[in-house]
């Protein structure tokens, strides 16, 4: 049973207007590396089904990524034409500028552009001056020197060019070239600002329609597949990449124990019966928080089935129509291929932190196997929130500030646009040559939500994650214990298992003529049929 969000405008799918979706849509304009990964995963690898999109709608993110790439590619093409024109003029010159510039003027400005782009890193845009690359790559005094290096080079270049022109040297093109290169970069900046203000501001995004993919058979096919798969209860997994889309594992634990009846009349216990008794425990938790602001009030409960990689995507589309059959057949199955999970999800911190607890139960061979695998989706990259800053800017009176900003960031952004043009051509050729929709079947390699996440979480977020996970685990174990009791099985061993294993310890039942060692650098030895341990 899943609790749907408040109905979105225009009958849009769930999470289309969530805060996480909005920030990811804005992020494709601020981070070229993130944009490339989104397009690579959803377009260049069309043979891969979409990973579960928890808390987001991946289709508008892809739509904005393609839109941003198209605009930046057009900017790169205009810049390339300007460079080609002026390099031709420079090579055809008389060479008098060599008395002022040690190297040709177009190579001097090209060096300024390359250094600026290198300092800005993969997020070089006309909006941000990211120093993350510098922080990782520099130590000591270099941290103070390298950030100002691009601006020092620009100051030297402009000073030399202006001095040369006023000295009578024939290097007018050294001044005209940078100015002309700023025009398409400034226009790109203006258009992106307009998109963010009109479409990606908080109020505008929530009230606006769902962004659509470009026209064409390819994108119509991709869009239909994303809508089918991203929130489906049936998904494909690769054995080496399980649970793609759920985030990072967070203290998983499992219990394997023998089912011992209290009396001879103990009834057989099935995985379905256990799941059906766990669900009410979780639903009561959600209902008890309905009148508070706790995120537990929006707790989502789904039954998921993971299928091993091997089905072509068109065949997988047919299997999605049989989801209920897969769920009923896989619950309690205990197989190594098809796997059934009860998924409990909380979208905390306005979907900045996603907690998913996956529960698997099966009871074959007189044994109870309970697997609890919590996962956490980390917050989105803070630079994506630049959209809020841009959306709040006044549209009037910013001309001088915009000119200075383009002057400072234009060289690096121009290189980024040129690289975008090159990568777009390579991507189009690769898709044309490989025809990915007919490639060997594969499982998802990354999710859009995970691609936009950071590695760190705050202390408050860590505390909330721990609280939510422990609360859910307590309800899950209560439901399993109740199922054991109803069917007439002993619950003492299970309770001791849960107390020890869920807290990160180890529970050992009975030991006879054995030695056990637990923990790093631990040792154990057998002494007169007793176990001695040392941690």
C-alpha positions as CSV (number, residue, x, y, z in Angstrom):
1,X,0.0,0.0,0.0
2,X,1.5,3.3,-1.0
3,X,0.5,6.8,0.2
4,X,0.4,9.1,-2.9
5,X,1.5,12.6,-2.8
6,X,-0.9,15.5,-3.2
7,X,-2.2,15.4,-6.8
8,X,0.1,17.2,-9.2
9,X,-1.2,19.7,-11.8
10,X,-2.1,18.4,-15.2
11,X,-2.3,14.8,-14.0
12,X,1.5,14.6,-13.8
13,X,3.0,11.5,-12.3
14,X,4.0,11.2,-8.7
15,X,7.0,13.4,-7.6
16,X,6.9,15.5,-10.8
17,X,6.7,18.7,-8.7
18,X,8.8,17.6,-5.7
19,X,11.6,19.8,-4.4
20,X,14.2,17.2,-5.3
21,X,13.0,17.1,-8.9
22,X,13.1,20.9,-9.2
23,X,16.7,21.0,-7.9
24,X,17.8,18.2,-10.2
25,X,16.2,20.0,-13.2
26,X,18.2,23.2,-12.2
27,X,21.3,21.2,-11.6
28,X,21.8,20.3,-15.3
29,X,22.4,24.0,-16.0
30,X,25.0,24.3,-13.3
31,X,27.0,21.1,-13.6
32,X,28.0,19.8,-17.1
33,X,29.3,16.6,-15.7
34,X,26.0,15.8,-14.0
35,X,24.1,16.6,-17.2
36,X,26.3,14.3,-19.2
37,X,25.8,11.4,-16.8
38,X,22.0,11.8,-17.0
39,X,22.0,11.8,-20.8
40,X,24.5,8.9,-20.9
41,X,22.4,6.7,-18.6
42,X,18.9,7.5,-20.1
43,X,19.7,8.1,-23.7
44,X,23.1,6.6,-24.7
45,X,22.3,3.3,-22.8
46,X,18.7,2.8,-23.9
47,X,19.1,-0.9,-23.3
48,X,19.1,-0.3,-19.5
49,X,15.8,0.0,-17.7
50,X,15.5,3.1,-15.5
51,X,16.5,2.6,-11.9
52,X,13.7,3.3,-9.3
53,X,13.3,7.1,-9.1
54,X,12.7,7.5,-5.4
55,X,11.3,10.9,-4.6
56,X,11.8,12.4,-8.1
57,X,10.5,12.3,-11.6
58,X,13.4,11.5,-14.0
59,X,11.7,12.5,-17.2
60,X,11.6,16.3,-16.7
61,X,15.3,16.1,-15.5
62,X,16.2,14.5,-18.7
63,X,14.1,17.0,-20.7
64,X,16.0,19.9,-19.1
65,X,19.3,18.1,-19.6
66,X,18.7,17.8,-23.3
67,X,17.5,21.4,-23.5
68,X,20.6,22.7,-21.7
69,X,22.9,20.6,-23.9
70,X,21.2,21.9,-27.0
71,X,21.6,25.5,-25.9
72,X,25.2,25.1,-24.8
73,X,26.0,23.2,-28.0
74,X,24.6,26.1,-30.1
75,X,26.7,28.5,-28.0
76,X,29.8,26.4,-28.6
77,X,29.1,26.3,-32.4
78,X,28.9,30.1,-32.5
79,X,32.1,30.4,-30.5
80,X,33.9,28.0,-32.7
81,X,33.0,30.1,-35.8
82,X,34.3,33.3,-34.1
83,X,37.5,31.6,-33.1
84,X,38.0,30.2,-36.7
85,X,37.5,33.6,-38.2
86,X,39.9,35.4,-35.9
87,X,42.6,32.7,-36.0
88,X,42.4,33.0,-39.8
89,X,42.8,36.8,-39.5
90,X,45.7,36.3,-37.1
91,X,47.6,33.8,-39.3
92,X,47.1,36.2,-42.3
93,X,48.5,39.2,-40.4
94,X,51.7,40.9,-41.1
95,X,53.3,39.7,-37.8
96,X,53.7,43.2,-36.4
97,X,52.0,42.1,-33.2
98,X,54.9,39.8,-32.4
99,X,56.8,42.8,-31.1
100,X,54.2,43.1,-28.3
101,X,53.0,39.5,-27.7
102,X,55.7,36.9,-27.2
103,X,53.2,34.4,-28.8
104,X,50.3,35.2,-31.2
105,X,47.5,37.1,-29.5
106,X,44.9,34.4,-30.2
107,X,47.1,31.8,-28.5
108,X,47.6,34.1,-25.5
109,X,43.8,34.5,-25.1
110,X,43.4,30.8,-25.6
111,X,45.7,30.1,-22.7
112,X,43.7,32.4,-20.5
113,X,40.5,30.5,-21.4
114,X,42.1,27.1,-20.8
115,X,43.5,28.1,-17.4
116,X,40.2,29.6,-16.3
117,X,38.4,26.4,-17.3
118,X,40.9,24.3,-15.5
119,X,40.5,26.3,-12.3
120,X,36.7,26.1,-12.5
121,X,36.7,22.3,-13.1
122,X,33.8,20.3,-14.6
123,X,31.2,22.8,-13.3
124,X,32.5,25.7,-15.3
125,X,29.5,27.9,-16.2
126,X,28.7,31.5,-16.3
127,X,26.9,31.2,-12.9
128,X,29.4,29.6,-10.5
129,X,33.1,29.7,-9.8
130,X,33.5,26.2,-8.2
131,X,36.7,25.7,-6.2
132,X,36.1,22.1,-5.3
133,X,38.8,20.9,-7.7
134,X,41.3,23.4,-6.2
135,X,40.6,22.2,-2.6
136,X,41.2,18.6,-3.5
137,X,44.3,19.3,-5.7
138,X,46.2,21.9,-3.8
139,X,48.0,22.1,-0.5
140,X,49.5,24.9,1.6
141,X,50.2,28.2,0.0
142,X,49.0,27.1,-3.5
143,X,45.4,27.3,-2.1
144,X,45.9,31.1,-1.9
145,X,47.6,31.5,-5.2
146,X,45.8,29.3,-7.7
147,X,42.3,30.8,-7.3
148,X,43.5,34.2,-8.4
149,X,45.6,32.9,-11.2
150,X,42.9,33.1,-13.9
151,X,42.1,36.7,-13.0
152,X,45.8,37.6,-12.9
153,X,46.2,36.2,-16.4
154,X,43.1,38.1,-17.6
155,X,44.4,41.3,-16.1
156,X,47.8,40.8,-17.8
157,X,46.2,40.0,-21.2
158,X,43.8,42.9,-21.1
159,X,46.5,45.3,-19.9
160,X,48.9,44.2,-22.6
161,X,46.2,44.4,-25.3
162,X,45.0,47.9,-24.4
163,X,48.6,49.2,-24.0
164,X,49.5,47.7,-27.4
165,X,46.5,49.3,-29.2
166,X,47.3,52.7,-27.7
167,X,51.0,52.3,-28.6
168,X,50.0,51.9,-32.3
169,X,50.5,48.2,-32.6
170,X,48.1,46.5,-35.1
171,X,46.5,44.1,-32.6
172,X,43.0,45.5,-32.6
173,X,41.7,41.9,-33.0
174,X,43.2,41.0,-29.6
175,X,40.5,43.3,-28.0
176,X,37.7,42.6,-30.4
177,X,38.0,38.7,-30.1
178,X,37.2,38.6,-26.3
179,X,34.4,41.0,-26.6
180,X,32.8,39.1,-29.5
181,X,33.2,35.8,-27.6
182,X,31.3,37.3,-24.6
183,X,28.2,38.0,-26.7
184,X,27.1,34.4,-27.2
185,X,28.1,33.4,-23.7
186,X,26.1,36.4,-22.3
187,X,23.1,35.4,-24.4
188,X,23.3,31.8,-23.1
189,X,23.5,33.1,-19.6
190,X,20.4,35.3,-20.2
191,X,18.4,32.5,-21.7
192,X,19.2,30.1,-18.8
193,X,18.4,32.8,-16.3
194,X,15.0,33.2,-18.0
195,X,14.3,29.5,-17.8
196,X,15.2,29.4,-14.1
197,X,13.1,32.4,-13.3
198,X,10.0,31.4,-15.3
199,X,10.1,27.6,-14.9
200,X,12.4,26.5,-12.0
201,X,11.5,28.9,-9.2
202,X,9.7,27.3,-6.3
203,X,6.2,28.6,-7.1
204,X,6.6,28.5,-10.9
205,X,7.8,24.9,-10.8
206,X,5.0,23.7,-8.6
207,X,2.3,25.4,-10.8
208,X,3.9,24.7,-14.2
209,X,3.3,21.7,-16.5
210,X,5.5,18.7,-16.8
211,X,8.5,19.3,-19.1
212,X,8.4,17.2,-22.2
213,X,11.2,15.5,-24.2
214,X,12.0,16.7,-27.7
215,X,10.0,15.4,-30.6
216,X,11.1,12.3,-32.5
217,X,10.7,8.6,-32.4
218,X,13.7,8.0,-30.2
219,X,12.6,10.3,-27.4
220,X,9.0,9.2,-27.6
221,X,10.2,5.7,-27.0
222,X,12.5,6.7,-24.2
223,X,9.9,8.9,-22.5
224,X,7.3,6.0,-22.6
225,X,9.9,3.6,-21.1
226,X,10.8,6.1,-18.3
227,X,7.1,6.5,-17.4
228,X,6.6,2.7,-17.3
229,X,9.6,1.9,-15.2
230,X,10.7,4.6,-12.8
231,X,8.0,4.1,-10.2
232,X,7.1,0.5,-11.1
233,X,7.1,-2.3,-8.4
234,X,9.1,-4.5,-10.8
235,X,12.7,-3.7,-11.6
236,X,15.8,-5.2,-13.1
237,X,19.1,-5.6,-11.2
238,X,22.6,-6.6,-12.1
239,X,24.2,-9.0,-9.4
240,X,27.2,-6.6,-9.1
241,X,25.0,-3.5,-8.9
242,X,22.0,-4.4,-6.7
243,X,19.6,-1.8,-5.3
244,X,20.6,0.9,-7.8
245,X,18.5,4.0,-7.0
246,X,18.0,3.3,-3.3
247,X,21.3,5.0,-2.2
248,X,24.0,3.7,0.0
249,X,23.6,0.7,2.4
250,X,23.1,1.7,6.0
251,X,23.9,-1.0,8.6
252,X,22.2,-4.0,7.0
253,X,21.5,-7.0,9.1
254,X,19.9,-10.4,8.8
255,X,18.6,-13.2,11.0
256,X,18.7,-16.9,10.2
257,X,17.1,-19.2,12.8
258,X,15.3,-22.5,13.2
259,X,11.6,-22.5,13.6
260,X,10.8,-24.3,16.9
261,X,7.1,-24.9,17.7
262,X,5.9,-24.3,21.2
263,X,3.8,-27.5,20.8
264,X,3.2,-30.2,18.3
265,X,0.3,-28.2,16.7
266,X,2.5,-25.4,15.4
267,X,1.2,-24.4,11.9
268,X,3.4,-23.8,8.9
269,X,4.6,-20.2,8.5
270,X,4.8,-18.6,5.0
271,X,6.6,-15.5,3.9
272,X,3.3,-14.0,2.8
273,X,1.8,-14.3,6.3
274,X,4.9,-12.6,7.8
275,X,4.6,-9.7,5.4
276,X,0.9,-9.3,6.0
277,X,1.6,-9.0,9.7
278,X,4.5,-6.6,9.3
279,X,2.5,-4.2,7.1
280,X,-0.2,-3.3,9.8
281,X,2.7,-2.4,12.3
282,X,4.1,0.1,9.8
283,X,0.7,1.5,8.9
284,X,-0.1,2.1,12.5
285,X,3.2,4.0,12.8
286,X,2.1,6.2,9.9
287,X,-1.3,6.8,11.3
288,X,0.1,7.7,14.7
289,X,2.2,10.5,13.1
290,X,-0.6,11.8,10.9
291,X,-1.4,14.8,13.2
292,X,2.3,15.8,13.6
293,X,5.0,17.2,11.4
294,X,7.1,14.1,11.6
295,X,8.0,12.6,8.2
296,X,6.6,9.3,9.3
297,X,3.2,10.6,8.4
298,X,4.1,10.2,4.7
299,X,5.6,6.7,5.1
300,X,5.4,4.7,1.9
301,X,4.9,1.0,1.8
302,X,5.4,-1.1,-1.3
303,X,6.1,-4.6,-2.3
304,X,8.9,-4.8,-4.9
305,X,10.3,-7.6,-7.0
306,X,13.8,-7.6,-8.4
307,X,14.4,-9.6,-11.6
308,X,17.9,-10.6,-12.7
309,X,19.4,-9.0,-15.7
310,X,18.7,-10.8,-19.0
311,X,15.3,-9.5,-20.2
312,X,15.4,-7.1,-23.2
313,X,13.7,-3.9,-22.5
314,X,10.8,-4.5,-24.7
315,X,10.2,-7.9,-23.1
316,X,10.5,-6.2,-19.7
317,X,7.7,-3.9,-20.7
318,X,5.5,-6.9,-21.1
319,X,6.5,-8.3,-17.7
320,X,5.5,-5.0,-16.1
321,X,1.9,-5.9,-17.0
322,X,2.3,-9.0,-14.8
323,X,3.7,-7.2,-11.7
324,X,1.0,-8.5,-9.4
325,X,1.7,-12.1,-10.5
326,X,5.4,-11.7,-9.9
327,X,4.8,-10.2,-6.4
328,X,2.6,-13.1,-5.3
329,X,4.8,-15.7,-6.8
330,X,8.1,-14.3,-5.4
331,X,7.1,-13.5,-1.8
332,X,8.6,-16.2,0.4
333,X,10.2,-17.8,-2.7
334,X,13.8,-17.6,-1.4
335,X,15.3,-18.0,-4.8
336,X,18.6,-16.6,-5.9
337,X,17.3,-14.9,-9.0
338,X,13.9,-13.3,-8.6
339,X,13.8,-11.6,-5.2
340,X,10.8,-10.1,-3.3
341,X,11.2,-7.2,-0.9
342,X,8.9,-5.1,1.2
343,X,10.1,-1.5,0.7
344,X,9.4,1.1,3.4
345,X,10.4,4.6,2.4
346,X,10.6,8.0,4.1
347,X,11.4,11.2,2.2
348,X,13.0,13.4,4.9
349,X,14.4,16.9,4.8
350,X,12.1,17.9,2.0
351,X,13.3,14.9,-0.1
352,X,16.9,15.9,0.5
353,X,17.4,12.7,2.5
354,X,15.7,9.4,1.4
355,X,15.5,6.5,3.7
356,X,14.5,3.1,2.3
357,X,14.3,-0.1,4.3
358,X,14.1,-3.2,2.2
359,X,12.8,-6.4,4.0
360,X,13.0,-9.9,2.6
361,X,11.5,-12.9,4.4
362,X,11.3,-16.6,3.5
363,X,10.7,-19.7,5.6
364,X,11.8,-22.8,3.6
365,X,13.2,-25.9,5.3
366,X,12.0,-25.2,8.8
367,X,14.1,-22.0,8.9
368,X,13.2,-18.3,9.2
369,X,15.4,-16.0,7.1
370,X,14.9,-12.3,7.7
371,X,17.0,-9.7,5.8
372,X,16.8,-6.0,6.6
373,X,18.7,-3.7,4.2
374,X,18.4,0.0,5.0
375,X,19.6,2.4,2.3
376,X,20.1,6.2,2.4
377,X,20.0,8.7,-0.4
378,X,22.3,11.6,0.5
379,X,21.3,15.3,0.0
380,X,21.6,17.0,-3.4
381,X,24.5,19.1,-4.4
382,X,24.3,22.5,-2.7
383,X,25.3,24.4,-6.0
384,X,21.9,23.2,-7.4
385,X,20.3,25.7,-5.0
386,X,21.8,28.5,-7.1
387,X,18.5,28.4,-8.9
388,X,16.8,30.0,-5.9
389,X,19.4,32.9,-5.9
390,X,18.9,33.5,-9.7
391,X,15.1,33.3,-9.3
392,X,15.1,36.0,-6.7
393,X,17.3,38.4,-8.7
394,X,15.6,41.4,-10.2
395,X,15.3,41.3,-13.9
396,X,16.1,45.0,-14.2
397,X,19.2,46.9,-13.2
398,X,21.6,43.9,-13.4
399,X,23.2,44.9,-16.7
400,X,26.5,46.1,-15.2
401,X,26.7,43.2,-12.8
402,X,26.0,40.7,-15.6
403,X,28.7,42.2,-17.8
404,X,31.3,41.9,-15.1
405,X,30.2,38.3,-14.3
406,X,30.5,37.3,-18.0
407,X,33.8,39.1,-18.2
408,X,35.2,37.0,-15.3
409,X,33.6,33.6,-16.1
410,X,33.2,33.9,-19.9
411,X,36.6,32.4,-20.9
412,X,36.1,29.2,-18.8
413,X,32.4,29.0,-19.9
414,X,33.4,29.3,-23.5
415,X,35.8,26.3,-23.2
416,X,33.0,24.4,-21.5
417,X,30.6,25.2,-24.4
418,X,33.2,24.1,-26.9
419,X,33.7,20.8,-25.1
420,X,29.9,20.4,-24.9
421,X,29.8,20.8,-28.7
422,X,32.5,18.1,-29.1
423,X,30.9,15.7,-26.7
424,X,27.4,16.2,-28.2
425,X,28.8,15.2,-31.6
426,X,30.6,12.2,-30.1
427,X,27.4,11.1,-28.3
428,X,25.3,11.4,-31.4
429,X,27.8,9.3,-33.4
430,X,28.0,6.7,-30.7
431,X,24.3,6.3,-30.5
432,X,24.0,6.1,-34.3
433,X,26.7,3.5,-34.5
434,X,25.8,1.3,-31.5
435,X,21.9,1.5,-31.8
436,X,21.6,1.0,-28.0
437,X,18.0,-0.1,-28.0
438,X,19.2,-3.4,-29.6
439,X,22.3,-3.8,-27.3
440,X,22.7,-6.7,-24.9
441,X,20.3,-6.4,-22.0
442,X,21.8,-4.7,-18.9
443,X,20.6,-3.5,-15.6
444,X,20.6,0.2,-14.5
445,X,24.1,1.5,-13.6
446,X,23.0,4.7,-11.9
447,X,19.9,6.6,-11.0
448,X,19.4,10.3,-11.6
449,X,18.8,11.0,-7.9
450,X,22.1,9.3,-6.9
451,X,24.0,11.1,-9.6
452,X,23.0,14.5,-8.1
453,X,23.9,13.6,-4.5
454,X,26.8,14.6,-2.3
455,X,28.9,12.3,-0.2
456,X,28.4,14.0,3.1
457,X,25.4,14.4,5.4
458,X,25.0,16.7,8.4
459,X,25.0,15.6,12.0
460,X,21.3,16.5,12.3
461,X,20.5,14.4,9.2
462,X,22.5,11.5,10.5
463,X,20.5,11.6,13.8
464,X,17.2,11.6,11.9
465,X,18.4,8.7,9.7
466,X,19.3,6.7,12.7
467,X,16.0,7.5,14.4
468,X,13.9,6.6,11.4
469,X,15.8,3.4,10.7
470,X,15.6,2.2,14.3
471,X,11.9,3.0,14.4
472,X,11.2,1.1,11.3
473,X,13.3,-1.9,12.3
474,X,11.5,-2.1,15.6
475,X,8.1,-2.2,13.8
476,X,9.4,-4.8,11.4
477,X,10.8,-7.1,14.1
478,X,7.5,-6.7,16.1
479,X,5.5,-7.8,13.1
480,X,7.8,-10.9,12.6
481,X,7.6,-11.7,16.3
482,X,3.8,-11.5,16.1
483,X,3.8,-13.8,13.1
484,X,5.8,-16.4,15.0
485,X,3.6,-16.2,18.0
486,X,0.3,-16.5,16.0
487,X,1.6,-19.6,14.3
488,X,2.7,-21.2,17.6
489,X,6.5,-20.9,17.3
490,X,9.0,-19.9,20.0
491,X,9.9,-16.2,19.9
492,X,12.6,-16.0,22.6
493,X,15.5,-16.8,20.2
494,X,14.2,-14.4,17.6
495,X,14.0,-11.5,20.2
496,X,17.5,-12.2,21.3
497,X,18.7,-12.2,17.7
498,X,17.0,-8.9,17.0
499,X,18.4,-7.2,20.1
500,X,21.9,-8.2,19.3
501,X,22.1,-8.2,15.5
502,X,20.1,-5.0,14.9
503,X,22.4,-3.2,17.2
504,X,25.5,-4.4,15.4
505,X,26.4,-7.2,17.8
506,X,26.4,-10.9,17.3
507,X,24.1,-13.4,18.9
508,X,25.3,-17.0,19.3
509,X,22.9,-19.7,20.2
510,X,24.6,-22.8,21.6
511,X,28.3,-23.7,21.3
512,X,29.7,-27.1,21.8
513,X,33.4,-28.0,21.3
514,X,33.9,-24.8,19.2
515,X,35.8,-21.6,19.3
516,X,34.4,-18.2,18.1
517,X,36.2,-15.0,17.3
518,X,34.4,-11.7,16.5
519,X,35.9,-8.4,15.4
520,X,39.0,-7.1,13.8
521,X,42.3,-8.7,15.1
522,X,40.3,-11.0,17.4
523,X,41.4,-14.5,18.3
524,X,39.9,-17.6,19.9
525,X,41.1,-20.9,21.2
526,X,39.4,-23.9,22.6
527,X,40.2,-24.8,26.2
528,X,38.7,-28.0,27.7
529,X,35.6,-27.9,25.5
530,X,34.9,-24.3,26.4
531,X,35.1,-21.3,24.3
532,X,37.5,-18.4,25.1
533,X,37.3,-15.3,23.1
534,X,39.3,-12.1,23.0
535,X,38.2,-9.0,21.1
